[in-house]
């Protein structure tokens, strides 16, 4: 009987055949994982991924920087892919931890969308997100990996996963895809309430994302001057919401009669 080949845990590759996302390793029964070590591992990995990129970051280096053993790192994360996604999720949640709750927010739609837009812009222009984006763009054309199969639809008709390497796919699934799904929940609720019409939630969501990114994200990534003060971010979010509502809000919407006054208050 042929011997089973041992898994190369150091490679850190996510399983591609099954299509299943990388997962953090659950704690063993009776042996709870240390929250402090978990956080230290993620912090160490984040610094190394930004400094060295995905391929040149090893689990040994993460363990050394975090001050733990490699066995401890693997007790928290199955592989490097799972660790990378945990780093991305931490950045996303630090800005958008309450985004899903916005869908049930009792405030008028313009105020809800402005809150979402403000959080979104803060995230995509944050130092961590911009640095990670630059690293992935730099690596996307250098590898030899086959492009991943589409796993997410950016609108109601066509697949929308970036055609980059597996690292970009991992980043997209843990960061942008989850963020976009959160915004989609807000749009779905608004459509159900009759506050939006004219397209499905996917199309409205992607139009809103495009408006929010605008010139702000490009200038930030390129290192060009851009005003990211609280007042500037608020004004940008308000303008994006106004543009979106002009395109998709029905005249008979319950919030239509009061939206102009509300938006004036937000300004």
Secondary structure as a PSIPRED ss2 file (coil, helix, strand):
# PSIPRED VFORMAT (PSIPRED V4.0)

   1 X C   1.000  0.000  0.000
   2 X C   1.000  0.000  0.000
   3 X C   1.000  0.000  0.000
   4 X C   1.000  0.000  0.000
   5 X C   1.000  0.000  0.000
   6 X C   1.000  0.000  0.000
   7 X C   1.000  0.000  0.000
   8 X C   1.000  0.000  0.000
   9 X H   0.000  1.000  0.000
  10 X H   0.000  1.000  0.000
  11 X H   0.000  1.000  0.000
  12 X C   1.000  0.000  0.000
  13 X C   1.000  0.000  0.000
  14 X C   1.000  0.000  0.000
  15 X C   1.000  0.000  0.000
  16 X C   1.000  0.000  0.000
  17 X C   1.000  0.000  0.000
  18 X C   1.000  0.000  0.000
  19 X C   1.000  0.000  0.000
  20 X C   1.000  0.000  0.000
  21 X C   1.000  0.000  0.000
  22 X C   1.000  0.000  0.000
  23 X C   1.000  0.000  0.000
  24 X E   0.000  0.000  1.000
  25 X C   1.000  0.000  0.000
  26 X C   1.000  0.000  0.000
  27 X C   1.000  0.000  0.000
  28 X E   0.000  0.000  1.000
  29 X C   1.000  0.000  0.000
  30 X C   1.000  0.000  0.000
  31 X E   0.000  0.000  1.000
  32 X C   1.000  0.000  0.000
  33 X C   1.000  0.000  0.000
  34 X C   1.000  0.000  0.000
  35 X H   0.000  1.000  0.000
  36 X H   0.000  1.000  0.000
  37 X H   0.000  1.000  0.000
  38 X H   0.000  1.000  0.000
  39 X H   0.000  1.000  0.000
  40 X H   0.000  1.000  0.000
  41 X H   0.000  1.000  0.000
  42 X H   0.000  1.000  0.000
  43 X H   0.000  1.000  0.000
  44 X H   0.000  1.000  0.000
  45 X H   0.000  1.000  0.000
  46 X H   0.000  1.000  0.000
  47 X H   0.000  1.000  0.000
  48 X H   0.000  1.000  0.000
  49 X H   0.000  1.000  0.000
  50 X H   0.000  1.000  0.000
  51 X H   0.000  1.000  0.000
  52 X H   0.000  1.000  0.000
  53 X C   1.000  0.000  0.000
  54 X C   1.000  0.000  0.000
  55 X C   1.000  0.000  0.000
  56 X C   1.000  0.000  0.000
  57 X C   1.000  0.000  0.000
  58 X C   1.000  0.000  0.000
  59 X H   0.000  1.000  0.000
  60 X H   0.000  1.000  0.000
  61 X H   0.000  1.000  0.000
  62 X H   0.000  1.000  0.000
  63 X H   0.000  1.000  0.000
  64 X H   0.000  1.000  0.000
  65 X H   0.000  1.000  0.000
  66 X H   0.000  1.000  0.000
  67 X C   1.000  0.000  0.000
  68 X C   1.000  0.000  0.000
  69 X C   1.000  0.000  0.000
  70 X H   0.000  1.000  0.000
  71 X H   0.000  1.000  0.000
  72 X H   0.000  1.000  0.000
  73 X H   0.000  1.000  0.000
  74 X H   0.000  1.000  0.000
  75 X H   0.000  1.000  0.000
  76 X H   0.000  1.000  0.000
  77 X E   0.000  0.000  1.000
  78 X C   1.000  0.000  0.000
  79 X C   1.000  0.000  0.000
  80 X H   0.000  1.000  0.000
  81 X H   0.000  1.000  0.000
  82 X H   0.000  1.000  0.000
  83 X H   0.000  1.000  0.000
  84 X H   0.000  1.000  0.000
  85 X H   0.000  1.000  0.000
  86 X H   0.000  1.000  0.000
  87 X H   0.000  1.000  0.000
  88 X H   0.000  1.000  0.000
  89 X H   0.000  1.000  0.000
  90 X H   0.000  1.000  0.000
  91 X H   0.000  1.000  0.000
  92 X H   0.000  1.000  0.000
  93 X H   0.000  1.000  0.000
  94 X H   0.000  1.000  0.000
  95 X H   0.000  1.000  0.000
  96 X H   0.000  1.000  0.000
  97 X C   1.000  0.000  0.000
  98 X C   1.000  0.000  0.000
  99 X H   0.000  1.000  0.000
 100 X H   0.000  1.000  0.000
 101 X H   0.000  1.000  0.000
 102 X H   0.000  1.000  0.000
 103 X C   1.000  0.000  0.000
 104 X C   1.000  0.000  0.000
 105 X C   1.000  0.000  0.000
 106 X C   1.000  0.000  0.000
 107 X C   1.000  0.000  0.000
 108 X C   1.000  0.000  0.000
 109 X H   0.000  1.000  0.000
 110 X H   0.000  1.000  0.000
 111 X H   0.000  1.000  0.000
 112 X H   0.000  1.000  0.000
 113 X H   0.000  1.000  0.000
 114 X H   0.000  1.000  0.000
 115 X H   0.000  1.000  0.000
 116 X H   0.000  1.000  0.000
 117 X H   0.000  1.000  0.000
 118 X H   0.000  1.000  0.000
 119 X H   0.000  1.000  0.000
 120 X H   0.000  1.000  0.000
 121 X H   0.000  1.000  0.000
 122 X H   0.000  1.000  0.000
 123 X H   0.000  1.000  0.000
 124 X H   0.000  1.000  0.000
 125 X C   1.000  0.000  0.000
 126 X C   1.000  0.000  0.000
 127 X H   0.000  1.000  0.000
 128 X H   0.000  1.000  0.000
 129 X H   0.000  1.000  0.000
 130 X H   0.000  1.000  0.000
 131 X H   0.000  1.000  0.000
 132 X H   0.000  1.000  0.000
 133 X H   0.000  1.000  0.000
 134 X H   0.000  1.000  0.000
 135 X H   0.000  1.000  0.000
 136 X H   0.000  1.000  0.000
 137 X H   0.000  1.000  0.000
 138 X H   0.000  1.000  0.000
 139 X H   0.000  1.000  0.000
 140 X H   0.000  1.000  0.000
 141 X C   1.000  0.000  0.000
 142 X C   1.000  0.000  0.000
 143 X C   1.000  0.000  0.000
 144 X C   1.000  0.000  0.000
 145 X C   1.000  0.000  0.000
 146 X C   1.000  0.000  0.000
 147 X C   1.000  0.000  0.000
 148 X C   1.000  0.000  0.000
 149 X C   1.000  0.000  0.000
 150 X C   1.000  0.000  0.000
 151 X C   1.000  0.000  0.000
 152 X C   1.000  0.000  0.000
 153 X E   0.000  0.000  1.000
 154 X C   1.000  0.000  0.000
 155 X C   1.000  0.000  0.000
 156 X C   1.000  0.000  0.000
 157 X C   1.000  0.000  0.000
 158 X C   1.000  0.000  0.000
 159 X E   0.000  0.000  1.000
 160 X C   1.000  0.000  0.000
 161 X C   1.000  0.000  0.000
 162 X C   1.000  0.000  0.000
 163 X C   1.000  0.000  0.000
 164 X C   1.000  0.000  0.000
 165 X C   1.000  0.000  0.000
 166 X H   0.000  1.000  0.000
 167 X H   0.000  1.000  0.000
 168 X H   0.000  1.000  0.000
 169 X H   0.000  1.000  0.000
 170 X H   0.000  1.000  0.000
 171 X H   0.000  1.000  0.000
 172 X H   0.000  1.000  0.000
 173 X H   0.000  1.000  0.000
 174 X H   0.000  1.000  0.000
 175 X C   1.000  0.000  0.000
 176 X H   0.000  1.000  0.000
 177 X H   0.000  1.000  0.000
 178 X H   0.000  1.000  0.000
 179 X H   0.000  1.000  0.000
 180 X H   0.000  1.000  0.000
 181 X H   0.000  1.000  0.000
 182 X H   0.000  1.000  0.000
 183 X H   0.000  1.000  0.000
 184 X H   0.000  1.000  0.000
 185 X H   0.000  1.000  0.000
 186 X H   0.000  1.000  0.000
 187 X H   0.000  1.000  0.000
 188 X H   0.000  1.000  0.000
 189 X H   0.000  1.000  0.000
 190 X H   0.000  1.000  0.000
 191 X H   0.000  1.000  0.000
 192 X H   0.000  1.000  0.000
 193 X C   1.000  0.000  0.000
 194 X C   1.000  0.000  0.000
 195 X C   1.000  0.000  0.000
 196 X C   1.000  0.000  0.000
 197 X C   1.000  0.000  0.000
 198 X C   1.000  0.000  0.000
 199 X C   1.000  0.000  0.000
 200 X C   1.000  0.000  0.000
 201 X H   0.000  1.000  0.000
 202 X H   0.000  1.000  0.000
 203 X H   0.000  1.000  0.000
 204 X H   0.000  1.000  0.000
 205 X H   0.000  1.000  0.000
 206 X H   0.000  1.000  0.000
 207 X H   0.000  1.000  0.000
 208 X H   0.000  1.000  0.000
 209 X H   0.000  1.000  0.000
 210 X H   0.000  1.000  0.000
 211 X H   0.000  1.000  0.000
 212 X H   0.000  1.000  0.000
 213 X H   0.000  1.000  0.000
 214 X H   0.000  1.000  0.000
 215 X H   0.000  1.000  0.000
 216 X H   0.000  1.000  0.000
 217 X H   0.000  1.000  0.000
 218 X H   0.000  1.000  0.000
 219 X H   0.000  1.000  0.000
 220 X H   0.000  1.000  0.000
 221 X H   0.000  1.000  0.000
 222 X H   0.000  1.000  0.000
 223 X C   1.000  0.000  0.000
 224 X C   1.000  0.000  0.000
 225 X C   1.000  0.000  0.000
 226 X C   1.000  0.000  0.000
 227 X C   1.000  0.000  0.000
 228 X C   1.000  0.000  0.000
 229 X C   1.000  0.000  0.000
 230 X H   0.000  1.000  0.000
 231 X H   0.000  1.000  0.000
 232 X H   0.000  1.000  0.000
 233 X H   0.000  1.000  0.000
 234 X H   0.000  1.000  0.000
 235 X H   0.000  1.000  0.000
 236 X H   0.000  1.000  0.000
 237 X H   0.000  1.000  0.000
 238 X H   0.000  1.000  0.000
 239 X H   0.000  1.000  0.000
 240 X H   0.000  1.000  0.000
 241 X H   0.000  1.000  0.000
 242 X H   0.000  1.000  0.000
 243 X H   0.000  1.000  0.000
 244 X H   0.000  1.000  0.000
 245 X H   0.000  1.000  0.000
 246 X H   0.000  1.000  0.000
 247 X H   0.000  1.000  0.000
 248 X H   0.000  1.000  0.000
 249 X C   1.000  0.000  0.000
 250 X C   1.000  0.000  0.000
 251 X C   1.000  0.000  0.000
 252 X C   1.000  0.000  0.000
 253 X C   1.000  0.000  0.000
 254 X C   1.000  0.000  0.000
 255 X C   1.000  0.000  0.000
 256 X H   0.000  1.000  0.000
 257 X H   0.000  1.000  0.000
 258 X H   0.000  1.000  0.000
 259 X H   0.000  1.000  0.000
 260 X H   0.000  1.000  0.000
 261 X H   0.000  1.000  0.000
 262 X H   0.000  1.000  0.000
 263 X H   0.000  1.000  0.000
 264 X H   0.000  1.000  0.000
 265 X H   0.000  1.000  0.000
 266 X H   0.000  1.000  0.000
 267 X C   1.000  0.000  0.000
